[in-house]
């Protein structure tokens, strides 16, 4: 019984370290980018957040928090591009 538990734990640890593999098979759909981040909206205005953002790989929707900690989402048609960290 201990061998089975250890094997399952080992498999889970191996899978969690292979994010790209999990994305390829559709088990991981969120990609996180460390902040601060800037998002260029479709109208040309700029949204800046000191926090990290998350992008849904399948739909390309962005989820971010503003300076007050309020959660926002932008769909692909709402923004042109984004950059995070020192990029």
C-alpha positions as CSV (number, residue, x, y, z in Angstrom):
1,X,0.0,0.0,0.0
2,X,2.9,2.4,0.8
3,X,4.4,1.6,-2.6
4,X,1.2,2.6,-4.4
5,X,0.9,5.9,-2.5
6,X,4.6,6.7,-3.2
7,X,4.1,5.9,-6.9
8,X,1.1,8.1,-7.1
9,X,2.9,10.9,-5.3
10,X,5.9,10.6,-7.6
11,X,3.7,10.7,-10.7
12,X,1.9,13.8,-9.5
13,X,5.2,15.6,-8.7
14,X,6.5,14.7,-12.1
15,X,3.4,15.9,-13.9
16,X,3.4,19.2,-11.9
17,X,6.9,19.9,-13.1
18,X,6.0,19.5,-16.7
19,X,3.8,22.5,-17.3
20,X,4.2,22.6,-21.0
21,X,3.2,18.9,-21.2
22,X,0.1,19.6,-19.1
23,X,-0.7,22.5,-21.5
24,X,-0.2,20.3,-24.5
25,X,-2.7,17.7,-23.3
26,X,-5.2,20.3,-22.2
27,X,-4.9,19.9,-18.4
28,X,-3.5,23.3,-17.7
29,X,-5.2,26.3,-19.4
30,X,-3.8,29.2,-17.3
31,X,-0.4,30.9,-17.9
32,X,0.8,33.3,-15.2
33,X,3.1,36.3,-15.9
34,X,4.8,38.0,-12.9
35,X,4.1,41.7,-12.5
36,X,4.3,44.5,-12.8
37,X,2.4,44.3,-16.1
38,X,1.2,46.8,-18.7
39,X,-1.8,46.0,-21.0
40,X,-2.5,48.0,-24.2
41,X,-6.2,48.2,-24.7
42,X,-7.9,48.1,-28.2
43,X,-8.6,51.9,-27.9
44,X,-4.9,52.6,-27.3
45,X,-5.2,53.3,-23.6
46,X,-2.9,51.6,-21.1
47,X,-3.7,49.6,-18.0
48,X,-0.9,49.1,-15.5
49,X,-1.0,46.7,-12.6
50,X,1.7,46.1,-10.0
51,X,0.5,42.5,-9.7
52,X,0.9,39.4,-11.8
53,X,-1.6,38.6,-14.6
54,X,-3.1,35.3,-15.7
55,X,-3.9,34.5,-19.3
56,X,-6.2,31.7,-20.4
57,X,-4.3,29.9,-23.1
58,X,-7.4,28.7,-25.0
59,X,-9.3,32.0,-25.1
60,X,-6.4,34.4,-24.4
61,X,-8.5,36.2,-21.8
62,X,-6.5,38.2,-19.2
63,X,-7.3,38.4,-15.5
64,X,-5.6,41.0,-13.4
65,X,-6.0,43.0,-10.2
66,X,-5.9,46.8,-10.1
67,X,-4.1,48.9,-7.5
68,X,-7.0,48.5,-5.1
69,X,-7.0,44.7,-5.4
70,X,-10.2,44.6,-7.5
71,X,-10.3,41.7,-10.0
72,X,-10.8,42.4,-13.7
73,X,-10.9,40.4,-16.9
74,X,-10.2,41.4,-20.5
75,X,-11.2,39.3,-23.5
76,X,-9.0,39.1,-26.6
77,X,-10.9,41.7,-28.5
78,X,-10.5,44.1,-25.6
79,X,-6.7,44.4,-25.7
80,X,-3.9,44.5,-28.3
81,X,-0.9,43.3,-26.3
82,X,0.6,43.0,-22.8
83,X,4.1,42.9,-21.2
84,X,5.2,42.0,-17.7
85,X,8.2,42.2,-15.5
86,X,11.3,43.7,-17.1
87,X,10.3,42.8,-20.6
